[in-house]
Amino acid sequence: MAEAGGGGMAAVVGCDEATVLRVLADSGIDELDLANYNAPDQFVLSGPAERVDAARDAFESAGVRAVRLNVSAPFHSRHMRDTATEFARFLDGFTLRDPAVPVLANVDAQPYAPGTVKATLTAQIASPVRWTDTVRRLMGHGDFEFVELGPGRVLTNLVAKIRKNAEPLPAPVVEERPVEPLPAPLVEERSGEPLAAPRPPSAAQPVSSAAPTADSLGAATFRERYGLRRAYLLGALYGGISGREMLGAAAKAGLLGFLGTGGLPLDEVDDRLRDLAGELGLGGSFGVNLLYRHGAPEEESALVDLLLRHGLDLVEASGFPLITPALVRFRLKGGRIIAKVSRTDVAAEFLAPPPERLVARLLEAGEVTAEEARAAAGRPMADDLCVEADGGWLSGTADLLSLLPAVLRLRDTTATGGHRVHVGCAGGIGTPEAAGAAFLLGAEFVLTGSVNQCSVEAATSAEVKDILQEAREYDVDTAPWAELFDLGVQARYLKRGLFFPARASRLHELWRRHGSLAELDDETRTQVLDRYLGGEAPAPAAAGSTPEQQLAAVFRGYFTRGFRLAVSGDQRSRVDYLVHCGPAMGAFNQVVADTGLHPWRARTVEAIADTLMDGAADHLSARLRGFGRAQNG
């Protein structure tokens, strides 16, 4: 199979099989095969590369997402018959016994029959993967436990979707299979003796309400929705710090992380998404950060275009003070949104359906279809909300004790369309006690940020991690956020041994008091250009910008330079490192100070998650026992 070539594959997401076949027929494309039946609304086409591209255009014209996969050949299609024939000859040199345990083959969602192992293995090379029917056959046995081996949660998420949206098929039966290496078309009805249903695992002892476990914290429905082991998310870290290594490690651990796209050029985001989709798949094993772009809606829209083109349907929407057309378009195209909110009025907008005025504008522009608009009319803008209280890397006005209960009450009084919106929290989750307090307040999941950038998987420099490892909760300071520099929005940065927060704040003060670069006195201008910007030429101003906007663009160059220095670990300007960081980092360092996780080279994102979640469960159990003793005493 590695030697095969000359073709490609594309995933079609968000429609049923009948629609797939209709679009192919209407377009006159008959060289492609349905290679994968991944879910009731997800299929993969396979065939010659140029016809795959033609099919993508046809599906996009029909309002259906079609994403080219990063593969080298038209796998699981008629175009692999020569490879299958060669594989059959290879298998002739082996004696393969029948399975001792019933095994379902994806080629037809039936168990391997006696004497057909070689023929079935051979057939799978050039036949479609009928994953949907395979899971439906398992459903025919009754309830079952699904365990996915290896990195990622693609299959786990697909199983959850199939169980929710498809009916069981009769329990599988055994019968003789054809012995030729390429069997004739398979028929649905088969006869034979039924296999004994697998024995269900022994029922676990019910968990006492006084003894929570890390796996039981939060909402079970939230874990099921995203196929998670624990109600724990890894938030996006700016500039791709949460990249392929971190997201892959999270998926392997049964967790969910988000690619940090803020500050990355669109072509770099494109490359990263292609790599991630190829490694982790499109089944929801990771999400992507969608950042509010004040004054640059075209950049936000371009990122949405890119996400839809890649078939990525899950975003962490952050920094949005209002609902934007690009965000509504993503939602109407079938996208899933976990929205970070730091105010109840913004939470109310995400709990409501997409604004009618924006839907009408998108319909008029032809950016969405009437069918897409109708389908989303009764759904809230966000699938779930994450309350981002003061204590996170963005500085806010409300603390967790005030904001989380308020948003939970708002959610409970404004339910939309029968969809349950889960409410979780972020900001200051750096200790087991903080995580436990969040769950006790009613959070249905937690999201961590700062603590994950001091891990082996974080895509920042060892020099930055060395500093983060020794930070305390007071080693952070606020300064302007580059993305909303003009509005004076404040973010938190690491200040331990660094000048960046102080210098960034001074630049904002200079911007407030001067209307252009020319208004700065010679000494100040030289200091900014030579010391702060390292002698680098300022970025060219946008066409039509005012002198004040041009000055802001020059000053934002310091943020760009500081982040680049930090990621590269450049020692020449160490004091200018830009490191987004909240006090949770220092709090976590205190927790692990005398343990094997003190050095950052021992910190994986899974170990960090386990420290917080296992510790939260232990802390809550101890407190509940304490309350019980107090009542009894």
N, C-alpha and C positions, 0 to 999 in steps of 0.2 A: 504494500500500500504506500510505503514511503517513496517508491519509485514512480508511482502514478502521477499524472499531471494533466495539463490541458483542459482544466475546467475549474469550476468554483461553486460556491454555495451562498445562499442568502436566506436570512430568517425573515419570515412574514409574521408580524405581530398585530394582534387586535382584531382578527376576523375569523369566521368559521371556515371549514373545509370547502363548503359550497362556493363561498366567495372567492377563495383561492383558485378553484378550478374554473370559475366563470371568468375571472380576469385573464387567466392564461388562455382560455378559449377565445375570448373576445379580441385578444391581442395577437392571435395566430401563433402563439408560442407553444410548440409541441415537442421541443427537444429537451424540456426539463422534466424531471421526476420529482414527486413529493418524497423527499428522503427521510424526513423526521416528522413524526406526529408527536410533538412535545407536550402539547396541552390542547384543550378544546379551542383555544384561540391563538395557538403558536405553532407554526410549521416551518420547515426548511426545504427550500428548493435546491436542486442539484443538477448540473449539466455544463455545457460549454460556457466559457467565461463571458463571451459576448452576449449570449442569450440570457445569462443571469443578469447582466447590466440592463438589457432591454426589459426584463421582467421587473426589475426595480423601478424603472421609469413608469411602467404600466401601473404598478401598484400605487406608487406615489400619486399618479394622476387620478387614481380611484379613491384617494384619501386614506390609503392603508400604508402603514409603515413597513418598509422592506430594507433590511440592513445586510450589506455584503459581509460575509464572514471571512476571517483571516485563515483560509485553508488553501491547500495547494492542488486539490483535485476534486472531481465531482463524486465524492464518496456516497455510498448507499444508493446508487442509481444504476441504470442499465449500462452506463459508460464504464462501469467497473467489472464487467463480465470477464474480460480477459484476465484481470487480476484474480478474480474468483476461481477461474479455471486453473490458473497456476497454483493457487493455494490448495485446491482440491488434490492436485498431483502431489504436493508437498505432504498433505495429511495422509496420503496412501502409505507413507513410510512409518506410520505410528498405529498402535492399537489403543483405542480410547474406550474406556468402560462407560457404561451408562451411569448417570448420576445416581448416587445412593439417596440423595435428598431431592425432592421435586424442585426443578429449576425452570423458570419461565424464560423462553427465548423471545427477544424483542422482534424477531422476524415476523411472528404471527400471534404473539401474546399467548402461546400455548406451551405446555411443558415438553421438555425433550422426551420423545418416545423411544422405546427400546430399539437399539440398532440404528439410530438416526443422528448420532452426535456429529459425525463428519459432515453429513449433508446439511445439517442445520447451521453449523459454523460457517460452512462455505456459502450458503445462501445469504447469510447476514451481510456479506461484503457488498453484494449488488442489490440488496432488497432494502426497503425502508425500515427505519427504526420505529416500531409501533409502541411508543412509550405510553401514550394515553390508554390504549387498550390493555397494555400490560398491567398498569395500575388498576384499571377497572376490573381485571380478572382477580387481582389480589383482593379488591373490595368485595368480590363475590364470596370470598371465604369468611367475611365478617371483618371485625376490627383487626388492625395489625399495627405493628411498630416498624417504622422505617428508619434505618440507620445508613447514612451516607459516608462512605470511606474516602479519604483523600481530601485535598483542599477544596473549599468552596461549598456553597449550599444550593447550587443550581437545581439538582434533582429533588432535594427536600422541598424547595419552594414550588416546583412543578407538581410534586405529589400533593401538596396542600391545595393547590389550585384545582387539580383534577378531582380530588375528594369533595371539594366544595361544589363543583359545577357539573359533574358527570355522574351517571347512574352506574351501579355495579354490573358487570357481566357475569354470567353463570360461572361457578367454580370450574377451573380447568380440568380437562379430561386427557387421558393418555390414548394415543393411537399410533399406528405405524406412520412414519413420514415417508415421502418419496425418497428413493435412494440416489436419484440423479443429483449432481452437485448444484444445478440451478433448477429448483422446482417450478412446476407450472403455477399459475396464479392460485393463490390460497383462497379457500372458501371459509366462510364464517362458521357454519355448522359442522361439528365433528362429533364422532361417536366414540365410545370406549368406556372403560371403567373409571369412575371418579376417584380422584386422589383423596386421601384422608386430609381433612383440613388441619393445618399446623396448629399445634396446641398453643393457646395464648400464654404469654408469660404470666407467671404467678402474680396475683394482685399484690401491689405494694401496700404496706400498712398505711392507713390514712395518717396524714400529717396533722399533728395537733396544731390548733391555732396559736398555741403558746410556743411552738417550735418551728418558726419559718426556716426555710432553707434558701440558699442562693438561687436555686432554680425555680423556687416558687414565689419569689419577690416580684411585685408588679402584677400586671394583668396577663393572664394566660392567653387571652384573645389577642393581645399585642404580640406576644411571642409567636403565636400561630400565624398571624397575618404576615409576618416577615420571615417565618421559618427559623426562629432564633432559639438557642439553648437557654439564654437568659435575657431578661428585659433590660438590655444594656446596649447603648450605641456609642460609637466612636465618632465624635463630631469632626467636621472638616477642619483641617489646619491650613492656613493661608499659604498660597504659593506652592501647592503640591507637597507640603511637608507630610501630609497624609497621602502617600502615593501607593504604588503597586505593592511594595513589600508590606506596608502596614495593612492595606486592605486585604491582601491575600492571607496574612496571618490572622486577621479578624475573622474572615470567612471560614478558615480552617478550624477556628475555635468555636464556631457556631454563633458568632457575633456579627454585627453589621457596622461597616464604616463608610465614610463619605470622602470622595476625592475633593481636595481643596483646590478650586479653580481660581480663586481670587488672586489677581496679580499676574496670572499666566496669559501669554498671548494665545489667541484662538487656535493657531496652528499647533502649538504645543499641547493644548488640551485635546485636540484631534488625535495627535499621536498617542497620548496617554490613554485615551478611551479605546483606541484600537488595540493597544497592548492589553488593557484590562479585560476587554470583551473576549479577546482570544484566550486569555489565561483563566478567567473566572466565569465566562459565559454571560448570557443575557437574562438569567433567571432571577435577578434580584439579589445576587451575592454582594453587591456593593451599590452605593448611591453616589450622586454627584452634587456638589454644592452649587446652588444658583444664588448668586449674590445680587442684591439690589444695586442698580447702577444709576445713581442720581446724575441727571444731566446727560446721560449717555444711554438712552433706551435702545438705541440701535445695537449696542454691544450686548445688552441683555437678550434682545431678540435673536442675535446671531448665535448666542450660546444655546438658546432653545432650539434653533434650527439644527445645530450640531448634535444635540442630544437626541432629537427625533430621528435624525439621519442614522445615528448609531443604534437606535432601538433602545436607548436608556430611558426607563420610565419611572425612575425614583429619584427625587431631589430633596435635599435639605435646603429650604428657602430661608435665607437669613438676611437681616438688615432691612426688611421691607416695612416701610411705614404705611404703605397702602397697597392695594391690589393693582397690578400693572397689566397692560394688554398682553405682554409676552407670557406672563405667568398664567393668565386665563387661557391663552392659546395652548400652552403645555397641558393644562388640566383638561381642556376639551378634546385634545388629541389622545386622551387616555392616560396621561401622566399621573403619577402618585406623588403627593406632596406631604412632607413632614415640615411644618412651618415653625420657625423659632419666633417667639413673640415676647416682648418685654413690657407690653401695655395691654390693658383689657379692651380698649377700643380696636386695636389691631387684631386681637384675638377674635373679637366679634365679627370682623370682616372675613376672617378665614373660616369661621364656623358657618357663615352664610353661603348660599349658592353663588356662583360666579355673577358679578354685577351685570345686570341686563344691558346697560348702556355699552359696556365693553364687548359683550357677546354680540350685540347688534353691529358694532363697528367692525368686528372681525368677520361677521357674516357678509357685510356689505363689501369688504375688501377681498372676499373670497379666500380668506386664510383658514376658515373652518367650514364644515358643511352643516346644513340644517340638521342632519341626523346626529352629528357630534354635539351640536348645541342642545338638542332635545335630550340626549342621553345624560348630559351633565346638569340639566336644569334642576333636578331634585337633590343633587349631591352637594355637600359643603365644599368650599374651595380647597380645604386641606383634609387629608386622610387623618392626620394626627397632629397635635400641637406639642411643642417643647417650650416650656416657660423658661426664658433665659433671664434669670434674676441677676441683680447686681452682685458681682463676684466673679463673673466670667471675664473674658478678655475685652468685651465691650462694656463700657461703664454705663450703668443705668440708674434709674431713680428709685425703683422698688426692690425690696429684698424678697427672698424666697418666702418668708413667713407671711408676707402681705400678698404677694402676687399669685402664688400657686393656688391657695384656697379660692381666691377671687375668680381665677380662670376656670377652676373646676366647677364652681357654682354657675358661671356663665355657660359652660358646656352643658350642664345638666338642665338648664332652662331654655336652651336654644337648639335642641336636637333637630337635625335636618335630614329628611328623607330616610329615616331609619338607620342611617350609617352611624356606628359608634365611633366617635372621635376620641382616641386616647390622649391623655394629657400627661406628659412627662416633664422633667426639668433638667436644666443645665446651669452651670455657674457655681463654682465653689465646691464641686464634688471631688474632693481630694483625700477624704478620709472615710473609713467604714462608717463612722458615726454620722457624717454628713449624708452619705448615701442612705443609711438607715432612717435618718430624720426625714429625707425626701419621701421615702416610701410610706412612712408613718403619717405624713401630711396628706397622703393620697396620690402621690405620683405613681403612674402606671409603668413608667420606665425612667431610666436616668441616662444622661448623655455626658460624656467626659471630653475634655479638650486638652488643656495645658499639660496634664500629667502624661499624655501620650507622646509628646514631642521629646521627652527624655527617655526614649525607648530605643532599642537596637534597630527597630524597623523605621523610625522616623527619618525622613529624607533631609535632615539638616546635618551640620558639621559636628564632628567629635568635639571641637572647641566649644561650641554652644552647649552641647550636652554636659561637658565638664562643668560649665558655669551653672546650668540648671540643676545639676545634681547637688550642689551645695547651697542652693537658694533657700531662703526662709520666706514665710508668708508676707513679711514686710519688705521684701526685696523687689517689689513691683511699684510702678508709678503710672499715673495717667498722662497722656499726651494726645494730640490730635490724631485722628485716624485718617490715613492718606485718602481712602476712598471717598470720604465726606469731609475733606479738609476745609472746603469753603463754608460748610455749615457748622464747623466747630465741634463735631461729634468726637467724643473722647474714647480712646481705647487704652488697654493696659499693656504695659511693656516691662520686660525685665530691666532692672536698673543696677543690679549687683555688679559693681566694677565697670559700669557702662555709662556713657554720657548721652546716649540717644534720647531718652525721655526729656531731659532738660533742654537739649539743643532743638528737638522737634517743637517743644512748647515755645521756645524763643522765636523760632521761625514763624509760628502762627501769630505771635504777638507783633512781630515785624510786619506781617501781611495785613493785620488789622489796622496798623498805623500808617501804612504807606500804600500809595496807589499804583506804583510801578517800580521796577528794578532801578530805574534812573533816580528815584527819589531817595534811595539809600545813600548815606554818606560813604565816601570812598573807603574808609576803614572797615565799616560794616560789610559793604559789598565784597571787598577783598576777602574778609574772613569767611563769608558764606560760600563764595565761589572756590576759594583755595582750600580752606580747612574743612568745611562741611561737605562740599561736593568733591573734594580731592582733586581740584583742577580740571574736572571733567566738564566738557561743554554742556550747557543746559539743553534739554530736549527742545526741539523746535515747537513753537506755539501753534496751536490749532488755528486754522484759517478763520478769520473773523472774530477772534477772541479779543477781549478788552485788555488793556494794560494790567488791570488787577488780576484777571484770569491768567495772564501770562506770568505774572509774579507767582501766583499759586502753583503754576506748572513747574516753575524753576525750583520752588521750595519742595515740591513733591519729589523732585529728583533726589533729595536727601534720603527720603524713605526708600526709594528704589535702590539706591546705593547701599544703604544700611542693611536691607534685606539680603542683597547679593553678597555682601561681605560676610554676613552670618552664615549663609548656606554654604559658602565656599570655605569658611574658616580662615579667611585672610587675616594674618596676624599683624599686618602693617597698620590697620585701622580698627583694632579690636574694640576700642571704646565706642565706635559708631555702629556696632552690631544692633540691628533691629530684631528683637525677639518678642513676639506676642506672648504674653504670659499673664495668668491670673494668680491670685494667692493660693489656689489649690495646689500648685506645684510645691510650694514650701511646706504646706500641710502634709502632703504625701511623703516628702522627704523625712519629715519627723516620724511618720508612722513606720518607715522602713529603716530608720537610722541604724539600728542594731541588728539588722537581719541581712540575709544574703542578697537582698534587693537594693542595698545601699548603692553599690556601683551600678551606673546606668547600663553597663555592658551585660548585666544580668537581668535587666528589665525588658521583658517582652510585653506587648500590649495584652496578651492573654494573662500573663502573670499579674499585671497591674489590675486588670478586670477582676481576676480571682481574689486578689487582696482586698479590693473594695467590696465586692459582692459577698464573698464568704464572710468577711469581717462584719458587713452590715447585718447578715443573718445572725451571726453569733451575738452581735451587740443587741439586736432586737430581742433575741431569745433571753439574754441575761436581764434586760430591762423588764420584759414581761414577767419573768420569774420573780423579779424584785417587787413588781407591783402586786403579784399574787401573795407574796409573803407579807407585804404591808397590809393588805386587806384581811388576811387570815390572822395577823397579829393584833 
